[in-house]
Amino acid sequence: MTNTNTSEDLLFLNEKFAPAALPEICAPRNELLELFHCAAKDHFIYVGAPAGSGKTVSARLWLNACGRKTIWIGLDQYDDSPSVFYKLLSTGLFSMQPENRNMKEILESSSFSASPVEHTIRLLSEFLWDDERYALILDDMHLLQNGEIFKSLPAIIKRLPRSFVTLILSRSRLPEEFKPLIKNPKQDIITARELRFSEQEIACYFNSLGRSLSPKESKSAYMATEGWAIGVNAVAKSGQIKSGSGGYIFAQFFEEHLWSNWDESLRDFCLRTCIVDEFDPVLAGKLSGRDNSQEIMEELSRTNTFLSRLHENIYRYHHLVLDYLRAKLESSKLDARKLDKIAANYYKEQKDYSRALRFWLDSGDYKGIDTFLYLFLFENNRGVIADYADFLRTFFVKDFPKKAFSVFPPLHILCAWYTYLTSQREEFEMHMDAVYRNLPRIALADSRFVEYAILAYSVDHRSSILTKIKKFRTFGRYVKKFTPEGLATNIASFTHNLPYMHRCNLDYSDLALEEDSMEQLEGNFSLLLGEEWRYIKPGIPACFAYERNKLSEALSGITRAIDAMIPENKVEGRICVMIMHHTMLWQMKRQDEADTVLEALSSLVESEAQFFIPNLKGYKTKLALFDCDTAAARTWLDEYFVIETQHVELFRVFQHFVTARAYMVLGNTDKALSYLLMLKQFGQDFNRPLDAGEAGTLLASLYWATGRKKEALSALEDALETLEPYGFIRIAADEGASVLPVLKRLEKNLAQENYQGKLKRTYVHEVTLAAHSFSKLHKGVADALVRKDKPVRLSKQQTYMLTLLSQGYRNAEIAEITGLKIPTIKSHTSIAYKKLGVNNAMDAVLKARELGFID
């Protein structure tokens, strides 16, 4: 089958949107194409098969046959963050309607990376209806691991117009998250079995290449390759068919049928260029030292599928060929380190500093790494911390060589920063210890690295801030000049995008132990914060006053923080102040003022800080969960950014607490317990007393509600022993009715003569009083769990009302059916709601079905 499609037929904006060009001659694969046509009727096709199975070529053949306008996105490991992935997807969608101004405005919005899913949904809503038919192809999906992408993508795909068919090409099986997109598993999922060449197709392919095969030869070719597409291609291009059966190994075939027939010059070119994942003629020329790289690449791409042209000037080897070539390079006499340096300098010129640094590391010349590391640290700063962590994760997929650290110790700073963000405690401590040991050498490499070392030191959980102050000068003497605006506010995020300023990048509770602690920070650590120090100085003590339940003092302090702010202050600092302002007003029952602040906060986030949308939703959900709102709990768990985890990461800690509460409200005790145990351990490991105290209090509430009384008392006693030295009350008292019975029992235990614990009765009594006051206003997150011990009983009339509601009838219609008056109907449903612990018809119906009252 001759390929007549050209790149001009497709609307691509850059090489990320270009599929590999088909070779001049392709096998027709008519039966396989019919499978694609049938699957396309359901608008979603998942092609999951190993490398070399023919996924890409098969998809391209189908696209040629169906004539759809195509968005082809070739993915790699650097696309494994929502901001990058959805920018690619949205750019591809926009390329279909490049005159659409509304789509362009959304795509070019400066806040796109802060809320990529939301922006993509908005962009889709602006896609104009037309008579065209489209295909969206996501190639190499297996290279992505990010849970947020997998959870959010189905919702995006469902919003595509009906004129779209989505193809996902992957080496992995269908992910659980994509199963709702599959209407017919036997039709919509294409695997290696369907992609295999039959003996007939092998004969047909050979025939298209000008060679006829006998049935015996076709069978031999099939048995030798097992119908594997890349194997069939290798045999066909070599013209040699060796008898054999099964056990197809690509490297062996490539060696025997192609590599051994190539001249030395072509082999040398391939070995030198395989050092990179993809390349253009400029990079290929630098690596190979040839002036005719373009011609060589065009010829290789034209004559076989082992080198694919992604775009006019971008090429890549097939994954299996790349593995083969790199293995050959290792055993060759070529200087791979020199090639790494060439690639590093090329990427530096392209301002791709992450790849530049990685290649220079691979070169082994650690003495020349300083410029690459500094550019990486300085130029790759990202304000959205979750996005920055995802970016760093792609960089750290491969460990640094141990020798690199001994030759160039500033690398420890980068590793400390990464392990800190991702909460890898032991690794963080190891790298920080190395920073302390090597501080003079770090300064000698470049004094600018010392400022980054100070920043890492400032968040080392093993010593208090007040202790750090004493050693500040030790670091400071190596700094020639501090960043004027404050380095801590100039890189990724000085709050790590968390909502509470006193428990954000660090738990600052130890500052609550001394009255003049904030004054002690003046002139040293305040240098790292620049102008943000203006409001942080009065703001953190205000947070401590709040935690101590001194609400008037707290409000006065946060008001001073607001007054100290200037227009130049960072938006995330303003968010922290507004969150605390709202919290204080809400606790003081000044609801109108609180609503005004929350409305202003929502407006600020929408206009200037969309990166905070997940935490703002979390904050609002937390307030609703105090009242055991099951609808709010379900909505939270459905959010794309709420993903299952076995590890607490610092910048997501607030969201994890909301998730634990949501599971408690919904009665999922196993998952709630798993999260709370993780959060408690996290708080203890990283010296975060407020996190440990909150987790311990919630654990106590969970244990008590499920009948584990002794464990509840132990958990609460541990939590309060952690909080008492600071005088913090609210973090425990805010669990209200959920923790109140445990507090009362604990008070009784403290009153006994044989009590030998550390807690003071006066402190526990203060917490109990505050919790009692809070319980009068809110049900508490454990309310549903407590009710589980009490069987729910509904009257016949209440059950009948819920049955009618489940069938879609409204009160007026129910009145006609039953002959009852509407106030009577409302009375029955209201009582039923109360018994079921819900506050609306939908939740009542769901709960009644769950308990078996209605079908």
C-alpha positions as a printed Julia matrix, in Angstrom:
855×3 Matrix{Float64}:
   0.0     0.0    0.0
   1.58    3.26  -1.07
   1.52    6.14   1.41
   0.29    9.3   -0.3
  -0.37   11.39   2.8
   1.94   14.33   3.41
   2.56   16.53   6.43
   0.72   19.34   4.62
  -2.49   17.33   4.93
  -2.3    17.59   8.72
  -2.47   20.65  10.92
   0.52   20.48  13.28
   2.04   23.28  15.3
   5.31   21.51  16.12
   6.97   18.11  16.17
   5.0    16.94  19.23
   1.95   16.8   16.96
   3.46   14.76  14.16
   3.09   11.0   13.82
   5.89    8.97  12.35
   5.61    9.18   8.58
   4.6     5.93   6.91
   7.28    4.26   4.82
   6.74    4.27   1.07
   5.44    0.7    1.07
   3.06   -0.66   3.72
   1.12   -3.87   4.12
  -2.6    -3.14   3.51
  -3.88   -4.95   6.68
  -7.51   -4.82   5.51
  -8.88   -7.02   8.31
  -7.1    -4.97  10.96
  -8.41   -1.74   9.45
 -11.93   -3.14   9.65
 -11.38   -3.63  13.4
 -10.41    0.04  13.69
 -13.49    1.09  11.69
 -15.79   -0.88  13.97
 -14.15    0.45  17.16
 -14.36    4.02  15.83
 -18.15    3.83  16.03
 -17.78    4.04  19.82
 -15.48    7.09  19.49
 -12.72    5.56  21.63
 -10.07    3.01  20.68
  -7.4     1.69  23.02
  -4.45    0.01  21.3
  -2.36   -1.75  23.94
   0.54   -3.93  22.81
   4.33   -4.34  23.28
   6.9    -2.34  21.34
   7.29   -3.49  17.76
   3.7    -4.74  17.45
   2.81   -2.17  14.81
   0.6     0.16  16.85
   1.75    3.38  15.18
   1.79    2.12  11.58
  -1.62    0.46  12.01
  -3.11    3.66  13.42
  -1.62    5.69  10.56
  -2.98    3.25   7.98
  -6.43    3.59   9.5
  -6.2     7.38   9.52
  -5.27    7.34   5.84
  -8.23    5.11   5.13
 -10.84    7.1    7.08
  -9.73   10.6    6.01
 -10.16   12.27   9.38
  -8.34   15.48  10.29
  -5.78   14.37  12.81
  -4.26   15.6   16.07
  -1.35   13.27  16.77
   0.49   13.84  20.05
   3.68   11.88  20.63
   4.26   11.71  24.37
   7.45   11.29  26.36
   8.41   11.19  30.05
   8.76   14.99  30.15
   5.04   15.35  29.43
   4.08   13.61  32.69
   2.52   16.59  34.43
  -1.01   17.98  33.93
   0.22   21.41  32.84
   2.47   20.08  30.08
   0.11   17.31  28.96
  -2.99   19.52  28.72
  -1.07   22.33  27.04
  -0.13   19.81  24.34
  -3.69   18.54  24.07
  -5.17   22.04  23.92
  -2.59   23.16  21.39
  -3.55   20.21  19.21
  -7.25   21.04  19.48
  -6.58   24.68  18.64
  -4.6    23.62  15.54
  -7.87   22.31  14.09
  -9.46   25.77  14.3
  -6.53   28.24  14.25
  -8.86   31.18  13.53
 -10.85   30.58  16.72
  -9.96   33.63  18.84
 -11.67   32.37  21.99
  -9.67   29.14  21.94
  -6.47   31.07  21.3
  -7.13   33.38  24.25
  -7.63   30.44  26.61
  -4.55   28.64  25.27
  -2.36   31.71  25.69
  -3.69   32.58  29.15
  -0.9    33.1   31.67
  -2.88   31.02  34.16
  -3.21   27.96  31.92
  -0.5    26.0   33.73
  -2.07   26.82  37.1
  -5.33   25.01  36.27
  -4.76   23.06  33.05
  -7.77   20.75  33.33
 -10.18   23.61  33.86
  -8.65   25.59  30.98
  -8.86   22.58  28.66
 -12.55   22.15  29.48
 -13.13   25.84  28.74
 -11.2    25.55  25.48
 -13.33   22.57  24.42
 -16.49   24.56  25.07
 -15.3    27.08  22.49
 -14.68   24.45  19.78
 -17.01   25.39  16.92
 -19.27   22.83  15.32
 -18.46   21.98  11.69
 -18.86   19.16   9.16
 -15.33   17.82   9.65
 -14.48   14.47  11.22
 -11.52   14.39  13.62
  -9.15   11.92  15.24
  -7.16   12.54  18.42
  -4.23   10.17  18.9
  -2.19    9.97  22.11
   0.91    7.95  21.29
   3.18    6.27  23.88
   0.7     6.8   26.7
   2.61    4.22  28.78
   5.35    6.81  29.35
   2.99    8.77  31.6
   2.37    7.8   35.24
   0.71   10.89  36.72
  -2.51    9.94  38.51
  -4.12   13.33  37.92
  -3.79   12.91  34.15
  -5.31    9.44  34.18
  -8.18   10.48  36.45
  -9.05   13.66  34.54
  -8.54   12.53  30.94
 -11.76   10.46  30.61
 -13.82   13.52  31.55
 -11.98   15.56  28.9
 -12.47   12.87  26.24
 -16.2    12.68  27.04
 -16.43   16.41  26.35
 -14.99   16.1   22.85
 -17.55   16.68  20.08
 -19.13   13.55  18.59
 -17.13   14.21  15.43
 -13.99   13.03  17.31
 -12.54    9.56  17.66
  -9.84    9.18  20.31
  -7.06    6.61  19.89
  -4.67    5.84  22.72
  -1.54    3.89  21.81
   0.3     2.28  24.69
   2.49   -0.64  25.68
   0.39   -1.08  28.83
  -2.99   -2.65  29.39
  -6.08   -0.51  29.62
  -5.84    1.57  32.84
  -8.68    1.23  35.32
  -9.5     4.94  34.92
 -10.21    4.51  31.18
 -12.67    1.63  31.54
 -15.75    3.93  31.57
 -14.78    5.01  28.04
 -15.04    1.45  26.74
 -18.51    0.56  25.46
 -17.6    -2.79  23.93
 -14.38   -4.35  25.3
 -14.16   -6.9   22.5
 -14.39   -4.16  19.91
 -12.83   -1.03  21.4
  -9.61   -2.62  22.71
  -7.02   -3.75  20.16
  -4.17   -5.87  21.51
  -1.05   -7.59  20.19
  -3.19  -10.53  19.1
  -5.14   -8.39  16.62
  -2.0    -6.58  15.46
  -0.12   -9.77  14.51
   0.46  -10.4   10.81
  -1.18  -13.54   9.5
   0.63  -15.78   7.03
  -1.56  -14.35   4.28
  -0.69  -10.75   5.23
   3.01  -11.59   5.31
   2.77  -12.99   1.8
   0.85   -9.9    0.66
   3.44   -7.56   2.19
   6.32   -9.38   0.54
   4.45   -9.23  -2.74
   4.1    -5.43  -2.44
   7.87   -5.31  -2.09
   8.27   -7.23  -5.35
   8.85  -10.73  -3.97
   6.45  -13.64  -4.07
   6.42  -16.14  -1.21
   5.37  -19.73  -1.34
   2.94  -20.92   1.38
   5.87  -22.71   3.03
   7.96  -19.49   3.07
   5.04  -17.5    4.45
   4.65  -20.02   7.23
   8.41  -19.94   7.97
   8.34  -16.13   8.15
   5.36  -16.25  10.5
   6.92  -18.88  12.75
  10.2   -16.98  12.88
   8.6   -13.63  13.76
   5.37  -14.8   15.43
   3.65  -12.22  13.26
   5.32   -9.38  15.15
   5.18   -6.31  12.89
   8.71   -5.07  13.34
  10.06   -8.59  12.87
   8.09   -9.06   9.65
   9.48   -5.74   8.44
  13.05   -6.72   9.29
  12.76  -10.02   7.43
  11.05   -8.37   4.48
  13.68   -5.63   4.14
  16.54   -8.12   4.4
  15.01  -10.51   1.89
  16.16  -13.46   4.02
  13.84  -15.99   5.58
  15.35  -18.45   8.01
  13.33  -21.36   9.25
  12.57  -21.53  12.93
   9.72  -21.39  15.33
   8.79  -18.94  18.05
  10.98  -17.07  20.47
  11.38  -14.04  18.21
  14.14  -11.74  19.48
  14.36   -8.39  17.71
  18.02   -7.71  18.45
  19.04  -10.99  16.85
  16.93  -10.33  13.75
  18.12   -6.76  13.41
  21.72   -7.89  13.71
  21.41  -10.67  11.14
  19.05   -9.13   8.63
  19.95   -5.42   8.6
  22.88   -4.29  10.75
  25.29   -6.79   9.26
  24.41   -5.55   5.75
  24.94   -1.84   6.44
  28.25   -0.19   5.6
  30.53    1.05   8.38
  29.72    4.71   7.71
  25.98    4.21   8.26
  26.59    2.17  11.4
  28.82    4.91  12.79
  26.15    7.54  12.11
  23.5     5.49  13.92
  25.71    4.81  16.95
  26.57    8.49  17.36
  23.0     9.73  17.06
  21.41    7.09  19.3
  22.73    8.99  22.34
  19.56   11.16  22.23
  15.89   10.17  22.08
  15.16   12.37  19.08
  17.2    14.7   16.92
  17.18   17.16  14.06
  19.84   17.54  11.31
  21.71   20.17  13.35
  22.1    17.93  16.41
  22.78   14.89  14.21
  25.49   16.87  12.41
  27.1    17.88  15.7
  27.03   14.3   17.01
  28.17   12.6   13.8
  30.5    15.29  12.49
  28.85   15.05   9.07
  27.53   17.68   6.72
  25.09   15.31   5.04
  23.08   14.27   8.08
  19.83   15.43   6.51
  20.29   13.14   3.5
  21.2    10.13   5.64
  18.17   10.64   7.9
  15.79   11.08   4.96
  17.07    7.91   3.3
  16.79    5.82   6.48
  13.3     7.12   7.15
  12.17    6.6    3.55
  13.35    3.02   3.23
  12.27    1.52   6.56
  10.32    2.12   9.76
  13.32    1.93  12.11
  13.99    5.66  11.89
  10.77    7.68  11.97
  10.35   11.23  10.78
   8.2    13.04  13.31
   8.22   16.33  11.49
  10.18   18.05   8.75
  13.39   18.03  10.79
  12.75   15.84  13.84
  13.54   12.13  13.81
  13.63    9.25  16.26
  14.63    5.61  16.19
  12.1     2.92  16.96
  12.3     2.04  20.67
  13.64   -1.45  19.97
  16.25   -0.15  17.52
  17.28    2.49  20.04
  17.83   -0.16  22.71
  19.88   -2.2   20.24
  22.01    0.77  19.16
  22.72    1.89  22.71
  23.83   -1.6   23.66
  26.13   -1.55  20.63
  27.45    1.88  21.59
  28.47    0.61  25.02
  30.62   -2.1   23.47
  32.04    0.12  20.72
  35.2     2.2   20.78
  33.28    5.47  20.38
  33.64    8.05  23.17
  30.06    8.2   24.5
  31.03   10.82  27.08
  32.13   13.2   24.36
  28.78   12.68  22.64
  26.98   13.42  25.93
  28.83   16.75  26.16
  27.9    17.66  22.61
  24.24   16.95  23.4
  24.47   18.91  26.68
  25.81   22.02  24.97
  23.24   21.73  22.21
  20.36   21.61  24.71
  21.88   24.47  26.68
  21.81   26.58  23.51
  18.16   25.57  23.1
  17.52   26.64  26.75
  16.38   23.12  27.61
  18.34   23.16  30.86
  16.94   19.93  32.33
  18.17   17.87  29.38
  21.4    19.84  29.26
  22.13   19.05  32.91
  21.17   15.4   32.53
  23.5    14.89  29.53
  26.36   16.69  31.26
  25.88   14.42  34.26
  26.01   11.43  31.94
  29.25   12.7   30.47
  30.98   12.18  33.8
  32.73   15.58  33.69
  31.42   16.77  37.03
  33.95   19.57  37.32
  32.32   21.34  34.41
  28.79   21.05  35.69
  28.44   24.31  37.65
  26.91   26.39  34.84
  24.45   23.65  33.93
  23.3    23.2   37.53
  22.88   26.91  38.18
  20.85   27.39  34.99
  18.7    24.41  35.95
  18.03   25.8   39.44
  17.49   29.38  38.38
  15.61   29.0   35.09
  13.32   26.08  35.97
  11.56   27.75  38.9
   7.81   27.18  38.73
   5.18   28.87  40.86
   2.78   25.91  40.92
   4.45   23.55  43.36
   2.59   20.38  42.31
   3.61   21.07  38.73
   7.2    21.77  39.77
   7.35   18.51  41.72
   6.06   16.62  38.67
   8.72   18.32  36.57
  11.46   17.34  39.03
  10.14   13.78  39.1
  10.76   13.43  35.37
  14.31   14.67  35.91
  15.01   12.27  38.77
  13.86    9.13  36.95
  17.54    8.16  36.84
  19.85    8.32  39.86
  22.91   10.55  39.84
  26.26    8.74  39.76
  27.74    8.61  43.29
  31.04   10.01  42.06
  29.25   13.18  40.92
  28.53   14.21  44.51
  32.11   13.8   45.69
  33.48   15.8   42.77
  30.72   18.43  42.75
  28.92   18.66  46.14
  26.4    21.39  45.09
  24.42   18.52  43.53
  23.39   17.63  47.09
  21.37   20.88  47.19
  19.3    19.89  44.18
  18.7    16.4   45.58
  17.82   17.79  49.02
  15.26   20.13  47.45
  13.65   17.31  45.47
  13.55   14.82  48.35
  12.17   17.51  50.65
   9.31   18.37  48.26
   8.45   14.72  47.81
   8.83   13.97  51.55
  11.59   11.38  51.32
  12.85   11.93  54.85
  15.93    9.7   55.01
  17.22   10.83  51.62
  16.61   14.48  52.51
  18.51   14.17  55.77
  21.39   12.41  54.04
  21.74   15.13  51.41
  21.42   17.93  53.97
  24.17   16.4   56.1
  26.34   16.36  52.99
  25.52   20.04  52.36
  26.66   20.96  55.87
  29.89   18.98  55.51
  30.7    20.47  52.14
  29.61   24.07  52.64
  33.09   25.57  52.0
  33.45   23.52  48.8
  29.94   24.48  47.7
  30.81   28.15  48.16
  34.05   27.61  46.25
  32.15   26.17  43.29
  29.87   29.22  43.13
  28.78   31.41  46.05
  25.3    31.65  44.53
  24.74   28.01  45.48
  25.11   28.94  49.14
  21.88   30.9   49.1
  20.09   27.78  47.88
  21.86   25.84  50.66
  20.53   28.32  53.24
  17.03   27.89  51.85
  17.31   24.1   52.17
  18.7    24.55  55.71
  15.73   26.7   56.65
  13.34   23.78  56.11
  15.45   21.08  57.75
  12.95   19.62  60.23
  15.63   18.37  62.61
  16.25   21.75  64.22
  13.97   24.61  65.23
  13.94   27.96  63.49
  15.32   29.62  66.6
  18.21   27.15  66.6
  18.82   27.82  62.92
  19.14   31.53  63.59
  22.32   30.92  65.58
  23.95   29.26  62.59
  22.68   31.7   59.99
  25.91   33.68  60.03
  27.87   30.51  59.33
  26.09   30.28  56.0
  25.79   34.02  55.46
  29.52   34.66  55.38
  29.76   32.63  52.17
  27.11   34.75  50.4
  28.48   37.7   48.47
  25.06   39.3   48.0
  21.57   38.11  48.94
  18.83   38.13  46.32
  17.25   41.58  46.89
  13.62   40.43  46.69
  14.26   37.34  48.82
  15.29   34.0   47.36
  12.61   32.05  49.23
   9.91   34.03  47.43
  11.73   33.86  44.11
  11.86   30.1   43.58
   9.05   27.57  43.21
   6.95   28.7   46.2
   7.67   30.01  49.68
   4.42   28.52  51.03
   4.53   25.48  48.75
   1.0    26.64  47.89
  -0.44   25.45  51.22
  -3.2    27.51  52.89
  -1.88   28.15  56.43
   1.21   30.31  56.84
   2.16   28.8   60.2
   2.08   25.23  58.86
   3.16   25.48  55.24
   6.69   24.84  53.92
   7.58   24.24  57.57
   5.61   23.92  60.78
   6.59   27.09  62.59
   5.1    26.06  65.93
   8.42   26.33  67.79
   8.2    30.11  67.29
   5.19   30.02  69.61
   7.43   29.01  72.5
   9.17   32.4   72.85
   7.49   35.8   72.93
  10.19   37.63  70.95
  10.75   34.87  68.39
   9.66   36.98  65.41
  12.07   39.76  66.41
  14.87   37.19  66.48
  14.21   36.45  62.8
  14.79   40.08  61.81
  17.95   40.62  59.78
  18.69   36.96  59.1
  15.93   34.63  57.95
  13.8    37.63  57.05
  16.33   38.24  54.24
  15.07   35.11  52.51
  11.5    36.47  52.48
  12.07   39.99  51.18
   8.93   42.16  51.22
   6.77   39.21  52.29
   8.22   39.63  55.78
   6.01   42.73  56.21
   2.85   40.69  56.84
   4.42   37.41  57.91
   5.85   39.04  61.05
   2.4    39.91  62.52
   0.64   37.07  60.65
   2.3    34.03  62.21
   1.72   35.17  65.84
  -1.91   35.76  64.86
  -2.12   32.15  63.69
  -0.69   30.99  67.02
  -3.28   33.07  68.88
  -5.98   31.39  66.83
  -4.64   27.91  67.62
  -4.7    28.89  71.33
  -8.37   29.84  70.93
  -7.66   33.52  71.57
  -9.87   34.59  68.7
 -10.05   38.33  69.37
  -6.27   38.55  69.68
  -5.91   36.48  66.54
  -8.27   38.7   64.55
  -6.43   41.81  65.7
  -3.13   40.26  64.57
  -4.39   39.18  61.16
  -5.83   42.67  60.67
  -2.32   44.09  61.24
  -1.0    41.61  58.69
  -3.58   42.81  56.16
  -2.64   46.44  56.82
   1.06   45.61  56.34
   0.58   44.2   52.87
   1.62   46.11  49.76
   0.55   45.57  46.11
   3.92   43.97  45.31
   3.4    41.1   47.76
   3.05   37.61  46.29
  -0.45   36.31  45.68
   0.13   33.1   47.65
   0.96   35.19  50.73
  -2.28   37.13  50.31
  -4.14   33.81  50.07
  -2.68   32.6   53.37
  -3.74   35.81  55.1
  -7.26   35.66  53.67
  -7.69   32.0   54.64
  -6.86   32.78  58.26
  -9.0    35.91  58.19
 -11.99   33.88  57.03
 -11.32   31.08  59.52
 -11.28   33.49  62.44
 -14.46   35.28  61.37
 -16.19   31.94  60.74
 -15.23   30.66  64.18
 -16.46   33.89  65.76
 -19.83   33.39  63.97
 -19.47   36.68  62.1
 -20.94   34.94  59.06
 -21.63   37.94  56.81
 -18.05   39.21  57.16
 -16.71   35.68  56.68
 -18.75   35.25  53.51
 -17.4    38.52  52.13
 -13.8    37.42  52.75
 -14.43   33.99  51.2
 -16.03   35.57  48.16
 -13.04   37.89  47.76
 -10.68   34.93  48.17
 -12.53   32.95  45.51
 -12.36   35.9   43.15
  -8.62   36.32  43.78
  -7.94   32.65  43.11
 -10.01   32.69  39.94
  -8.28   35.78  38.54
  -4.7    35.52  39.79
  -4.01   32.18  41.48
  -5.73   29.29  39.78
  -2.98   27.02  41.08
  -4.79   27.28  44.43
  -8.1    25.92  43.11
  -7.55   22.41  44.56
  -6.75   23.74  48.04
  -9.57   26.29  47.92
 -11.99   23.52  47.03
 -10.43   21.53  49.85
 -10.94   24.38  52.31
 -14.6    24.78  51.37
 -15.1    21.02  51.52
 -13.51   20.87  54.97
 -16.06   23.37  56.26
 -18.9    21.31  54.79
 -17.52   18.07  56.24
 -17.72   19.48  59.77
 -21.45   18.96  59.19
 -20.98   15.43  57.81
 -22.06   16.54  54.34
 -21.99   13.34  52.27
 -22.57   15.14  48.96
 -19.53   17.36  49.59
 -17.49   14.25  50.47
 -18.42   12.5   47.24
 -17.76   15.6   45.16
 -14.3    15.93  46.73
 -13.32   12.34  46.08
 -14.43   12.71  42.45
 -12.06   15.65  41.86
  -9.33   14.74  39.35
  -6.54   15.89  41.67
  -7.68   13.59  44.5
  -5.79   10.42  43.73
  -5.04    7.34  45.78
  -1.61    7.42  47.42
   0.53    5.4   49.77
   2.84    8.33  50.51
   2.19   11.83  51.87
   3.84   14.61  49.91
   4.29   17.9   51.73
   2.56   20.13  49.19
  -0.54   17.89  49.18
  -0.82   17.43  52.94
  -3.84   19.73  53.33
  -5.7    17.86  50.57
  -4.88   14.52  52.2
  -6.53   15.67  55.43
  -9.68   16.6   53.49
  -9.61   13.21  51.79
  -9.36   11.41  55.14
 -12.33   13.4   56.44
 -14.34   12.64  53.28
 -13.79    8.91  53.74
 -14.9     9.19  57.37
 -18.07   11.02  56.41
 -18.87    8.34  53.81
 -18.18    5.54  56.28
 -15.13    4.18  54.45
 -13.18    3.5   57.64
 -10.4     1.46  56.03
  -9.32    4.21  53.66
  -9.8     6.92  56.28
  -7.61    4.96  58.7
  -4.92    4.43  56.04
  -4.7     8.17  55.32
  -4.72    9.19  58.97
  -1.95    6.78  59.92
   0.15    8.1   57.03
  -0.53   11.71  58.05
   0.32   11.05  61.68
   3.61    9.41  60.73
   4.36   12.25  58.32
   3.78   14.82  61.07
   6.06   12.96  63.45
   8.81   12.31  60.89
   9.01   15.91  59.74
   8.5    17.58  63.13
   5.11   19.03  62.23
   3.18   19.03  65.53
   0.03   20.53  64.03
  -0.19   17.81  61.38
   0.54   15.1   63.95
  -2.01   16.63  66.34
  -4.73   16.9   63.72
  -4.15   13.35  62.49
  -4.12   11.99  66.04
  -7.37   13.75  66.93
  -9.1    12.42  63.81
  -7.77    8.94  64.58
  -9.24    9.18  68.06
 -12.61   10.19  66.57
 -12.5     7.31  64.11
 -11.51    4.72  66.7
 -14.17    5.86  69.16
 -16.94    5.85  66.57
 -16.06    2.3   65.56
 -15.92    0.96  69.1
 -12.13    0.89  69.57
 -12.25    2.9   72.81
  -8.78    2.14  74.17
  -7.1     3.0   70.87
  -9.13    6.2   70.71
  -7.94    7.31  74.15
  -4.33    6.45  73.32
  -4.45    8.34  70.0
  -5.98   11.44  71.57
  -3.57   11.4   74.51
  -0.61   11.28  72.07
  -2.09   14.11  70.02
  -2.69   16.36  73.01
   0.75   15.64  74.46
   2.15   16.9   71.15
   0.01   20.06  71.18
   0.03   21.02  74.88
   3.56   22.55  75.01
   2.41   25.14  72.49
  -0.97   25.7   74.14
  -2.77   24.79  70.9
  -6.47   24.07  71.38
  -8.39   24.61  68.16
  -6.72   21.88  66.09
  -8.28   19.28  68.41
 -11.4    21.16  69.48
 -12.49   21.72  65.88
 -13.42   18.06  65.61
 -16.26   18.96  67.97
 -18.87   16.26  68.44
 -16.59   13.63  66.88
 -13.89   13.99  69.54
 -15.97   15.24  72.49
 -16.79   11.81  73.99
 -13.1    10.85  73.86
 -12.15   14.1   75.57
 -14.68   13.52  78.32
 -13.4    10.0   78.95
  -9.83   11.28  78.94
 -10.75   13.94  81.51
 -12.09   11.22  83.78
  -8.85    9.29  83.42
  -6.82   12.37  84.31
  -8.89   12.81  87.46
  -7.87    9.41  88.77
  -5.1     9.27  91.33
  -3.1     6.66  89.44
  -2.83    8.75  86.24
   0.85    9.02  85.33
   0.64   10.74  81.95
   2.07   14.11  80.92
  -1.19   15.96  80.26
  -2.47   18.73  82.53
  -6.13   18.61  83.48
  -6.55   22.35  82.94
  -5.33   22.09  79.35
  -7.55   19.12  78.47
 -10.49   20.88  80.11
  -9.93   23.93  77.86
  -9.92   21.7   74.79
 -13.07   19.96  76.0
 -14.92   23.25  76.54
 -13.95   24.47  73.07
 -14.96   21.15  71.49
 -18.28   21.24  73.36
 -19.0    24.72  72.04
 -18.16   23.62  68.48
 -20.31   20.47  68.78
 -23.43   22.58  69.33
 -23.03   23.99  65.8
 -21.7    21.06  63.76
 -22.34   17.3   63.6
 -18.69   16.31  63.17
 -17.06   14.1   60.57
 -17.65   10.89  62.57
 -21.38   11.43  62.87
 -22.26    8.84  60.22
 -19.92    6.3   61.78
 -21.53    6.69  65.19
 -24.98    6.23  63.69
 -23.91    2.94  62.15
 -24.22    1.36  65.6
 -27.85    2.51  65.78
 -30.21    0.79  63.32
 -32.19    3.18  61.16
 -35.97    2.62  61.18
 -38.3     4.28  58.71
 -42.09    4.25  58.91
 -44.14    2.92  56.0
 -45.11    6.45  55.0
 -41.5     7.68  55.12
 -40.38    4.72  53.01
 -43.21    5.36  50.54
 -42.25    9.02  50.21
 -38.64    8.06  49.45
 -39.81    5.45  46.91
 -41.8     8.11  45.06
 -38.87   10.53  45.23
 -36.61    7.85  43.75
 -39.03    7.54  40.81
 -38.62   11.23  40.05
 -41.88   12.59  41.45
 -41.97   16.01  43.08
 -44.0    17.06  46.12
 -46.96   18.32  44.08
 -47.12   15.06  42.12
 -46.75   13.0   45.3
 -49.7    14.95  46.76
 -51.84   13.96  43.75
 -50.78   10.3   43.98
 -51.2     9.91  47.76
 -53.89   12.44  48.54
 -51.7    13.88  51.28
 -51.15   17.59  51.77
 -47.77   19.02  50.86
 -46.88   20.06  54.49
 -47.56   16.43  55.55
 -45.34   15.15  52.74
 -42.58   17.54  53.78
 -42.93   16.39  57.38
 -42.47   12.72  56.41
 -39.49   13.43  54.15
 -37.89   15.75  56.71
 -38.04   13.06  59.4
 -36.66   10.5   56.93
 -33.77   12.87  56.06
 -32.93   13.26  59.74
 -32.99    9.53  60.4
 -30.76    8.88  57.4
 -28.41   11.72  58.29
 -28.79   13.6   54.99
 -30.16   16.96  53.97
 -31.5    16.57  50.41
 -33.65   14.22  48.33
 -30.82   12.79  46.22
 -28.74   11.77  49.23
 -31.83   10.41  50.98
 -32.64    8.16  48.02
 -29.02    6.95  47.77
 -28.84    6.23  51.51
 -32.22    4.49  51.53
 -31.11    2.24  48.66
 -27.83    1.51  50.42
 -29.7     0.42  53.57
 -32.22   -1.6   51.59
 -35.35    0.46  52.33
 -36.12    1.0   48.63
 -35.12   -0.73  45.39
